[in-house]
Amino acid sequence: MKIALSLERPPAFAYDRVSTMDQAEGLSLEYQSQGASKYAIDHKIHIIHYFTVVESASKEGRRVFNEMIDAALKFGVKHLVFKSTDRMSRNYKDLARIIDLIDCHDFTIHFYQTNKFINKNSSHDEKFIIGIEQAVAKHLSDKISHDIRSVNNFKIQQGIYCGNAPYGYIYDREHKRYVIDKNTEYILRYIFDEFDSGRYSLSNFCDFLNKNNIAPPKSGLWCKSSIHQTLKNPFYHGEFIHHGHLFIGNQDKYYERDRFEERLKRIAANCVTDKRNKITAFLKKFVLCKCGKFMIPDLKKKQYLYYVHKCSILNKRQLTLTEDFLFEIIDKKVKSISFSPELANLLKELFGGAIIRHRNDRNKDIAVLNRRINSMELKKNKLYELYIDDDYFTRDDLKRKLVEIDRAINSLKSHFKALQIDHDRLQVEVNNVINTFLNLPETYGTADRDKKALILKKMAESIVVHNDNVTIQWKKPYCFFMKDVVIVNKEVSIKSTGSMLPDNDTALTGTAKRLHNEKDVIVSSITSFRAPPARLELATQWLTATCSTD
């Protein structure tokens, strides 16, 4: 950032992505970095960080992609550089987030391969072309996924495993089957024979293999997980697992299934269950480390309850937090939720107006559908009359035309059924959610830990720990009310009648001012239901998700 400021050039992030490790080991990432750097120089921007990652763009929820956007919003980086729309995203949710950055946060998105950029001042044609390129990229991604699934399904029907050859096998392309690798067969047979003798536990067997220099599948030493995976793999007795289902394969066998089942019984009998799995804790399977793994409850000195986890981000260093400390910082988070009655009433008004407008629009659509269905029914009756009065029509002609009309009628009726929404029930649900959040700090504050845990698990997906702080991952629809545009200071009085608030009011936060000043925009958005999803405010997102509108 300092270098960008000294050069008097806007700071930018570059996103370099490949889909597989094979591409990463080649020159693709290096080429992307150089291309982005040259583009930045030519267009007078300065790339302050390259986000380089191996991840597919076809699925939403990409970690590094979202980290880049979050960092850009945090540090005010308004320029993002991609190789192409294909490298940016192949799914519509990520595209919607990019469009939101352009329209609401004044971002500029650059594509150095085509030497194009797009921002809120771009023409409709330029935005349309970007949308077309995105649709083509998604279509290509979907087609590749479909083709791979079709090929895999065909392989499974033929008894062929869809994956790389397990240790001890090679793929015979001529006969389309996995056969035993003669170079490693003696190692596998020795491992199976020794372990099935019953003289070893998994730990002792690992030490035995490493001591006798028995080669593992990859370089290094045997560990419990690797030997456990080999011994419990059904592939070696003629079966394989695909997407959680067991199939019979056509590969060569090392032994019969009976021997495999006996081995599983012996492993299960010698397995010692982690004592921590038996510990009862209020937040069990609910507290996540920032690396994405659950923190496990552990009892110290038979009275002090901790949540522990060896974090991969911290180089396997154990993260330890007491339950008392966790509840202390969670209580502060919930207590800080300032959801005033005035704001609750304002949101109810906004939702109420949106629901009324939505109901009126749906009633119009229902009337149109009724007219079209009646018109189709009249066409059917006329066809019957023509068939009876005129010999020109054959029975096959009549049947073919009636099938077409019936399909159209069924399609219209299906659409008609989708429009049937109980708007009164929807208004009650909206009010219940708003009232729940309005009373949350008081309800939560008076509850004991057992009830607090129940409230959290009812309203939140998990608690994510960041050093000495936590983030509550709220469930829908509650997550929409936890956005910055909703949480305001308790002292702020927001009225829906609409005069501008004084600028010198020290009680107002920037968020409260923005909410009040943008009230008309929010009302317009949530009552129209025609703006693109990326441009809708919180009320629209929740209501749209509830109504399943187009």
Backbone hydrogen bonds, N-H to C=O, Kabsch-Sander energy under -0.5 kcal/mol:
donor,donor_aa,acceptor,acceptor_aa,energy
5,L,1,M,-2.4
6,S,2,K,-2.5
7,L,3,I,-2.1
8,E,4,A,-0.6
8,E,5,L,-0.7
9,R,4,A,-2.5
12,A,46,H,-2.0
13,F,79,H,-2.3
14,A,49,H,-2.1
15,Y,81,V,-2.5
16,D,14,A,-0.6
16,D,51,F,-2.5
17,R,15,Y,-0.6
18,V,53,V,-1.6
24,A,20,T,-1.6
25,E,21,M,-2.3
26,G,22,D,-0.6
26,G,23,Q,-0.7
28,S,23,Q,-0.8
31,Y,27,L,-2.7
32,Q,28,S,-2.2
33,S,29,L,-2.4
34,Q,30,E,-2.1
35,G,31,Y,-2.4
36,A,32,Q,-2.6
37,S,33,S,-2.2
38,K,34,Q,-2.4
39,Y,35,G,-2.2
40,A,36,A,-2.3
41,I,37,S,-1.9
42,D,38,K,-2.2
43,H,39,Y,-1.8
44,K,41,I,-1.0
45,I,40,A,-2.4
46,H,10,P,-2.5
48,I,12,A,-2.6
48,I,46,H,-0.6
49,H,12,A,-0.9
51,F,14,A,-3.5
51,F,49,H,-0.6
52,T,50,Y,-1.0
53,V,16,D,-2.2
55,E,18,V,-1.8
55,E,53,V,-0.7
66,N,62,R,-2.1
67,E,63,R,-2.3
68,M,64,V,-2.4
69,I,65,F,-1.8
70,D,66,N,-2.6
71,A,67,E,-2.5
72,A,68,M,-2.5
73,L,69,I,-2.3
74,K,70,D,-2.1
75,F,71,A,-2.6
76,G,72,A,-0.8
77,V,72,A,-1.8
78,K,76,G,-0.8
79,H,11,P,-0.6
80,L,108,T,-2.1
81,V,13,F,-2.9
82,F,80,L,-0.5
82,F,110,H,-2.8
88,M,84,S,-1.5
89,S,85,T,-2.4
90,R,57,A,-2.3
95,L,91,N,-1.5
96,A,92,Y,-2.5
97,R,93,K,-1.7
98,I,94,D,-2.1
99,I,95,L,-2.6
100,D,96,A,-2.1
101,L,97,R,-1.9
102,I,98,I,-2.0
103,D,99,I,-2.9
104,C,100,D,-2.6
105,H,100,D,-0.6
105,H,101,L,-1.1
106,D,102,I,-0.6
107,F,101,L,-1.7
108,T,78,K,-2.8
109,I,118,I,-2.7
110,H,80,L,-3.1
110,H,108,T,-0.5
111,F,116,K,-3.2
112,Y,82,F,-2.0
113,Q,83,K,-1.9
115,N,111,F,-0.7
116,K,111,F,-2.0
118,I,109,I,-2.4
122,S,119,N,-1.8
127,K,123,S,-2.1
128,F,124,H,-2.5
129,I,125,D,-2.4
130,I,126,E,-2.0
131,G,127,K,-2.2
132,I,128,F,-2.4
133,E,129,I,-2.7
134,Q,130,I,-2.3
135,A,131,G,-2.4
136,V,132,I,-2.6
137,A,133,E,-2.3
138,K,134,Q,-2.5
139,H,135,A,-2.5
140,L,136,V,-2.5
141,S,137,A,-2.3
142,D,138,K,-2.9
143,K,139,H,-2.4
144,I,140,L,-2.4
145,S,141,S,-2.4
146,H,142,D,-2.5
147,D,143,K,-2.7
148,I,144,I,-2.5
149,R,145,S,-2.4
150,S,146,H,-2.3
151,V,147,D,-2.5
152,N,148,I,-2.7
153,N,149,R,-2.5
154,F,150,S,-2.0
155,K,151,V,-2.4
156,I,152,N,-2.5
157,Q,153,N,-2.0
158,Q,154,F,-1.3
159,G,156,I,-1.5
160,I,155,K,-3.0
163,G,161,Y,-1.2
169,Y,166,P,-1.8
170,I,179,V,-2.5
172,D,170,I,-0.5
172,D,177,R,-3.1
173,R,171,Y,-0.9
176,K,172,D,-1.0
177,R,172,D,-1.5
179,V,170,I,-2.8
181,D,168,G,-2.4
182,K,180,I,-0.7
184,T,181,D,-1.0
185,E,181,D,-1.3
188,L,184,T,-1.9
189,R,185,E,-2.6
190,Y,186,Y,-1.8
191,I,187,I,-2.3
192,F,188,L,-2.7
193,D,189,R,-2.5
194,E,190,Y,-2.4
195,F,191,I,-2.3
196,D,192,F,-2.3
197,S,193,D,-0.5
197,S,194,E,-0.9
198,G,195,F,-1.8
199,R,194,E,-0.6
205,F,201,S,-2.4
206,C,202,L,-2.1
207,D,203,S,-2.0
208,F,204,N,-2.3
209,L,205,F,-2.6
210,N,206,C,-2.5
211,K,207,D,-2.4
212,N,208,F,-1.7
213,N,210,N,-1.1
214,I,209,L,-2.7
215,A,213,N,-0.6
227,I,223,C,-2.3
228,H,224,K,-2.3
229,Q,225,S,-2.3
230,T,226,S,-1.8
231,L,227,I,-2.5
232,K,228,H,-1.8
233,N,230,T,-1.0
236,Y,233,N,-1.1
237,H,234,P,-1.5
238,G,235,F,-1.4
239,E,234,P,-1.9
240,F,247,F,-2.3
242,H,245,H,-2.7
245,H,242,H,-1.6
247,F,240,F,-2.9
249,G,238,G,-2.5
250,N,159,G,-2.7
252,D,178,Y,-1.6
254,Y,236,Y,-3.0
255,Y,236,Y,-1.1
260,F,256,E,-1.2
261,E,257,R,-2.5
262,E,258,D,-2.0
263,R,259,R,-1.7
264,L,260,F,-2.1
265,K,261,E,-2.0
266,R,262,E,-1.9
267,I,263,R,-2.5
268,A,264,L,-2.5
269,A,265,K,-2.1
270,N,266,R,-1.6
271,C,267,I,-0.8
273,T,271,C,-0.6
277,N,274,D,-1.8
278,K,275,K,-1.3
279,I,276,R,-1.1
281,A,279,I,-0.5
284,K,281,A,-1.2
286,F,283,L,-1.4
287,V,283,L,-0.9
288,L,286,F,-0.6
288,L,463,I,-3.8
289,C,293,K,-3.3
290,K,465,V,-0.7
292,G,289,C,-2.2
295,M,287,V,-3.0
296,I,308,V,-2.7
298,D,306,Y,-3.0
300,K,298,D,-0.5
300,K,304,Y,-3.3
303,Q,300,K,-2.0
304,Y,300,K,-2.7
305,L,303,Q,-0.6
306,Y,298,D,-3.1
306,Y,304,Y,-0.5
307,Y,321,L,-3.1
308,V,296,I,-2.8
309,H,319,L,-1.5
311,C,309,H,-1.0
311,C,317,R,-1.6
315,N,312,S,-1.3
316,K,311,C,-2.1
317,R,311,C,-0.6
317,R,314,L,-1.1
319,L,309,H,-3.8
320,T,318,Q,-0.5
321,L,307,Y,-2.1
323,E,305,L,-2.2
326,L,322,T,-2.1
327,F,323,E,-2.6
328,E,324,D,-1.8
329,I,325,F,-2.2
330,I,326,L,-2.3
331,D,327,F,-2.7
332,K,328,E,-1.5
333,K,329,I,-1.8
334,V,330,I,-2.5
335,K,331,D,-2.6
336,S,332,K,-1.6
337,I,334,V,-1.4
338,S,336,S,-0.9
339,F,337,I,-1.0
340,S,338,S,-0.7
344,A,340,S,-2.3
345,N,341,P,-2.6
346,L,342,E,-2.3
347,L,343,L,-2.7
348,K,344,A,-2.2
349,E,345,N,-2.3
350,L,346,L,-2.5
351,F,347,L,-3.0
352,G,348,K,-2.9
353,G,349,E,-2.7
354,A,350,L,-2.1
355,I,351,F,-2.9
356,I,352,G,-2.3
357,R,353,G,-2.5
358,H,354,A,-2.8
359,R,355,I,-2.7
360,N,356,I,-2.5
361,D,357,R,-2.5
362,R,358,H,-2.4
363,N,359,R,-2.6
364,K,360,N,-2.0
365,D,361,D,-2.2
366,I,362,R,-3.0
367,A,363,N,-2.3
368,V,364,K,-2.2
369,L,365,D,-2.5
370,N,366,I,-2.5
371,R,367,A,-2.1
372,R,368,V,-2.2
373,I,369,L,-2.7
374,N,370,N,-2.6
375,S,371,R,-2.2
376,M,372,R,-2.1
377,E,373,I,-2.2
378,L,374,N,-2.2
379,K,375,S,-2.0
380,K,376,M,-1.9
381,N,377,E,-2.0
382,K,378,L,-2.4
383,L,379,K,-2.2
384,Y,380,K,-2.1
385,E,381,N,-2.1
386,L,382,K,-2.7
387,Y,383,L,-2.3
388,I,384,Y,-1.9
389,D,385,E,-2.6
390,D,386,L,-2.2
393,F,390,D,-0.8
398,L,394,T,-2.1
399,K,395,R,-2.6
400,R,396,D,-2.5
401,K,397,D,-2.1
402,L,398,L,-2.5
403,V,399,K,-2.1
404,E,400,R,-1.6
405,I,401,K,-2.2
406,D,402,L,-2.8
407,R,403,V,-2.1
408,A,404,E,-2.0
409,I,405,I,-2.6
410,N,406,D,-2.8
411,S,407,R,-2.2
412,L,408,A,-2.2
413,K,409,I,-2.6
414,S,410,N,-2.2
415,H,411,S,-2.1
416,F,412,L,-2.5
417,K,413,K,-2.5
418,A,414,S,-1.7
419,L,415,H,-1.1
420,Q,417,K,-1.2
421,I,419,L,-1.2
423,H,421,I,-1.4
426,L,422,D,-2.1
427,Q,423,H,-2.3
428,V,424,D,-2.0
429,E,425,R,-2.5
430,V,426,L,-2.5
431,N,427,Q,-2.4
432,N,428,V,-2.5
433,V,429,E,-2.4
434,I,430,V,-2.4
435,N,431,N,-2.7
436,T,432,N,-2.3
437,F,433,V,-2.0
438,L,434,I,-2.2
439,N,435,N,-2.2
440,L,436,T,-0.5
443,T,439,N,-2.9
444,Y,440,L,-3.2
445,G,441,P,-2.2
446,T,442,E,-1.4
447,A,444,Y,-1.1
452,K,448,D,-2.6
453,A,449,R,-2.5
454,L,450,D,-1.8
455,I,451,K,-2.6
456,L,452,K,-2.6
457,K,453,A,-2.6
458,K,454,L,-1.6
459,M,455,I,-1.8
460,A,456,L,-2.6
461,E,473,Q,-4.0
462,S,473,Q,-0.8
463,I,286,F,-2.8
464,V,471,T,-2.9
465,V,288,L,-3.1
465,V,463,I,-0.5
466,H,469,N,-3.4
469,N,466,H,-2.4
471,T,464,V,-2.5
473,Q,462,S,-2.5
473,Q,471,T,-0.6
474,W,472,I,-1.2
475,K,459,M,-3.0
479,C,475,K,-2.1
480,F,477,P,-1.3
481,F,477,P,-0.6
481,F,478,Y,-0.9
482,M,478,Y,-0.5
482,M,479,C,-0.8
483,K,480,F,-0.8
486,V,483,K,-1.7
487,I,483,K,-1.6
488,V,338,S,-1.5
492,V,489,N,-1.5
494,I,492,V,-0.7
495,K,493,S,-0.6
505,D,502,P,-1.2
506,T,504,N,-0.9
508,L,505,D,-1.2
513,K,509,T,-2.2
514,R,510,G,-2.4
515,L,511,T,-2.6
516,H,512,A,-2.5
517,N,513,K,-3.1
518,E,514,R,-2.0
519,K,516,H,-1.2
522,I,518,E,-2.6
523,V,519,K,-2.9
524,S,520,D,-2.6
525,S,521,V,-2.3
526,I,522,I,-2.9
527,T,523,V,-1.5
528,S,524,S,-0.9
528,S,525,S,-0.6
529,F,525,S,-1.4
535,R,532,P,-2.2
536,L,533,P,-1.2
541,Q,537,E,-1.9
542,W,538,L,-2.4
543,L,539,A,-2.5
544,T,540,T,-3.3
545,A,541,Q,-2.3
546,T,542,W,-2.0
547,C,543,L,-2.7
548,S,544,T,-1.9
549,T,544,T,-1.0
